[in-house]
Amino acid sequence: MAYGLLKGKRGVISGALNEQSIAWKVAALAHAEGAKIVLTNAPVAMRMGEIDKLAEETGSIIIGADATKDDELDNLFTKAKENLGGPVDFVLHSIGMSPNVRKSRTYDDLNYEWYKQTLDISAMSFHRMIQAAVKADALADGGSIVGLSYIAAQRVFPGYGDMADAKALLESIGRSWGYHLGNKMKIRVNTVSQSPSMTTAGSGIKGFTGLFDFAEAMSPLGNAPTEDCANYIISLFSDLTRYVTMQNLYHDGGFSSTGATPFVVDKLMNEPKS
Ligand SMILES: NC(=O)c1ccc[n+]([C@@H]2O[C@H](COP(=O)([O-])OP(=O)(O)OC[C@H]3O[C@@H](n4cnc5c(N)ncnc54)[C@H](O)[C@@H]3O)[C@@H](O)[C@H]2O)c1
């Protein structure tokens, strides 16, 4: 059911690769809630073509931008403002990739060139996007910016590798921009820390299925589906959350506050000791 929460608002949504993507669900819902949106992704992802379907369904245009390239981000926000007929009220950063994780380089054996790419693509791009939007004068007063994070920023999940460091940086960037933009333009900036989710980026993590099942067993509400993540993000884009800023907000079914569950403890107790 739509509530018209984003009626009259304009937004830029990055990271919709396919129907499983968190950004895909956010874009579909933002459209249903009355927003006009521009979709963006790296040119290489756009060539896969699935984003065209989303653009058609949401009546939006696609402006390609590699989120590690300042000139492409400048172009994105300049054109988005032109195309949408004014500055944007909300921006979603839904971008993550680690060459080390992809190529199974563990945390104790990182390739440092790839490590730089992980941080650049998955975290610094959040800073770059916001800075590009500010410099293009493309952000509306009172707007809202959200980036997607994961609890590996606070706790160790060994298979998450250098992405943990990227998420810690991403959350810090969100807090810092939240201060600067809050002061100047009443714009809020938050990160949403989502449960493990079966997407292209998620399933690239080593041992992802085990991690997914573990989180499910450790969350009183169970893992949060991506559709619900989109619902939460829409509320953050709406005027209902105008004083929420500089936060890392868990959307994880209670995982982050749970120490143990009988299911997990029983399972361990019943396992033969090695
Ligand atoms: N899936 C999970 O378990 C999970 C959990 C918590 C947080 N997240 C985060 O959610 C966000 C979205 O991931 P997802 O799970 O929807 O997976 P996804 O693979 O659908 O989305 C990742 C997106 O990043 C884009 N991207 C990669 N490099 C880019 C670049 N240089 N420039 C622009 N875009 C680029 C990809 O094209 C893709 O669209 C990521 O930040 C991810 O870390 C995912």
The ligand as a Gaussian input file, in Angstrom:
#p B3LYP/6-31G(d) Opt

LIG

0 1
 N       23.594000      -8.118000       0.526000
 C       23.937000      -8.023000       1.794000
 O       24.037000      -9.016000       2.526000
 C       24.188000      -6.664000       2.374000
 C       24.091000      -6.474000       3.772000
 C       24.360000      -5.210000       4.290000
 C       24.715000      -4.176000       3.444000
 N       24.802000      -4.392000       2.083000
 C       25.216000      -3.287000       1.226000
 O       24.145000      -2.898000       0.398000
 C       24.667000      -2.222000      -0.728000
 C       24.011000      -2.763000      -1.999000
 O       24.390000      -4.096000      -2.210000
 P       23.370000      -5.232000      -2.658000
 O       23.419000      -6.255000      -1.598000
 O       22.080000      -4.654000      -3.078000
 O       24.141000      -5.889000      -3.898000
 P       24.205000      -5.518000      -5.459000
 O       25.337000      -6.326000      -5.988000
 O       22.892000      -5.686000      -6.082000
 O       24.597000      -3.961000      -5.460000
 C       25.918000      -3.483000      -5.430000
 C       25.978000      -2.381000      -6.463000
 O       27.242000      -1.679000      -6.445000
 C       27.454000      -1.257000      -7.781000
 N       28.828000      -0.821000      -7.990000
 C       29.972000      -1.563000      -7.834000
 N       31.043000      -0.828000      -8.188000
 C       30.578000       0.414000      -8.550000
 C       31.193000       1.607000      -9.001000
 N       32.530000       1.694000      -9.156000
 N       30.414000       2.676000      -9.301000
 C       29.061000       2.607000      -9.169000
 N       28.422000       1.498000      -8.730000
 C       29.169000       0.414000      -8.439000
 C       27.117000      -2.520000      -8.579000
 O       27.006000      -2.294000      -9.971000
 C       25.830000      -2.931000      -7.899000
 O       24.721000      -2.328000      -8.539000
 C       26.186000      -2.395000      -0.676000
 O       26.772000      -1.262000      -0.082000
 C       26.320000      -3.590000       0.247000
 O       27.603000      -3.651000       0.862000
 C       24.513000      -5.602000       1.544000

